[in-house]
Amino acid sequence: MGDASATEPAKGEPGAGVIATHGLTKRYRGGQLAVDGLDLTVPAGSVFGFLGPNGSGKTTTIRMLMGLIEPTSGTARVLGRPMPRASRAVLPHVGALIEGPALYGFLSGRDNLLRYDAADPTADPRTRRTRVASALERVGLTAAAGKKAKAYSLGMKQRLGLAAALLQPRRLLVLDEPTNGLDPQGMREIRSLVRELASDGTTVFLSSHLLDEIEQVCTHAAVMAQGRLITQGAVADLSAGVRGRLVVTTPDTGDAARVLKEQGAADVVVAEDRVSAEPPDRDLAEVNAALVTAGVRVRGFGVERASLEDAFVALTGEGFDVAG
């Protein structure tokens, strides 16, 4: 193999992050600011959710991180090396699925991967078929490997793109909206694959506009809105400072909703046998007592842990496209 240090990206300083940006900014010709002064740190071994509505600057950021476009100002380091300058040293260690995979429709899924692998100068041709078979297996496409890619559903194309990113062991996997177009079963499979990759030591950087997706699969997250970073940190910490919703389980939902409003609760929502609300700023034991005094049969009473959605609304003061 010879001296690997020439091509092996620097590990970077401990704790420096697998991805680290400082003041990263992209202004397009018309003056539109797509990404505004981004300071991002992605810890090694994390599943890092990059969260924001469509148009918030996520894909532009990813394109700068991958060396596809130059930043207007600021810096980006990936695996400890500056991008786009060190692209040739860094990118062989990075698997990426950005804006849907580029596929040859007239080739089968397997032949697409064989071609991808052949284009990689570091790939050993003698083990190519084994590598392709193993990547197809990982994304659940073995049975469809012989079908032409143009006959694949959108979800199958996403999986094939992911398989291409997994042909070689990667230190970093960058996925832009990886579950776009997938049915719920496909989403679950991709999520479990992401968890599995992370447990093998790969850092996964995953952009999404789906809050519940980030909450289910990510250890850390950053929230973007209109090109700016609003917050970043461990997923558990992002919602820790936000009060969860008060939930009352009762057959008397109408009366319960009325009493909660009288007690100062906001955003009261009735659904079947439960009423939820923003808790009022007072002792919740008093709220419970008021329900009982009003003759409401309380079967359950408590505050649910704040979700990432609650945190997002508290941070930005706006709603979010949760379901996609």
Disulfide bonds with the S-S distance in Angstrom:
none
